[in-house]
Amino acid sequence: MTTGSATSLGAAVGIAVGFAGAFGGFWAFLLVLVLAIVGVVVGAVIDGRINVGDYVSGLSNRSGR
């Protein structure tokens, strides 16, 4: 992802969160914020910046005790 597209995406998320807070109240703001965070994590996994296998293998090792 290039810097320009990341900036545009950040601006779009900020606008969405702002509208949710202004017109939907606190709970709508919170929902949009949580979904934005989930979207960022999923995007990072798809881009390869986060390796889910590191976290999954760590969980499976703990349950085998």
VENGI-V30399 format. One line per field, one symbol per residue. phi: phi as a letter, one per 30 degrees, with the letter a starting at -180 (. if undefined). psi: psi as a letter, one per 20 degrees, with the letter a starting at -180 (. if undefined). burial: 1 if it has 16 or more other C-alpha atoms within 10 Angstrom, else 0. Layout:
phi: ???
psi: ???
burial: ???
This chain:
phi: .dddddddddddddddddddddccidddeddddddddddddddddddidbcdedddddddddddd
psi: prhghhggghgggggghghghgiiaghgggghgghggghggghhghijhpohhhhghhhhhhij.
burial: 00000000000010011001100000011001100100000000000000000000000000000
